[in-house]
Amino acid sequence: MTFDHVAIAVSDLDAAVALWCDAFGLVCEHVEEVPAQRVRLAFLGPGGRAGETRAVHPGQARIELIQATDPDAGVARFLGDRGAAMHHVAFAVTDLAAALGATTLPKIDAAPRPGAEGHSVAFLHPRGTGGVLVELVGEGGA
């Protein structure tokens, strides 16, 4: 298991991308919509100049900015309750189904579901992780 990313819920994805890239010299690597989670997201990583792309290196942590595309989505409810804030931390695992089966922590997802960049994901409930939402990200869509 390796640290993969920290996610921040935002109300305006484009404005947040501009802020994080301009303020911290990050590069927007990837933007996509994930219909299954009712979000639009952007992954930011270390880089050089704005607009540059770079190769993603395994094990290199990134920031994920997430915006709800549906007012009833979990991210929309989160924003309504807390405003823009850290939403979850994510860890990459080699075998997501095995990791889910092995953990005794409370789960939001009993089975993997579609996530960003073609990966499968599953969330662990904050009540079992000290109040932090944890996402497990399967490598290679596993």
Secondary structure as UniProt FT lines:
FT   STRAND          2..9
FT   HELIX           13..24
FT   STRAND          26..34
FT   HELIX           35..37
FT   STRAND          39..46
FT   TURN            50..51
FT   TURN            58..59
FT   STRAND          62..68
FT   TURN            71..72
FT   HELIX           74..82
FT   STRAND          85..93
FT   HELIX           96..102
FT   STRAND          113..114
FT   HELIX           116..118
FT   STRAND          120..124
FT   HELIX           126..128
FT   TURN            129..131
FT   STRAND          134..138
FT   HELIX           139..141
//
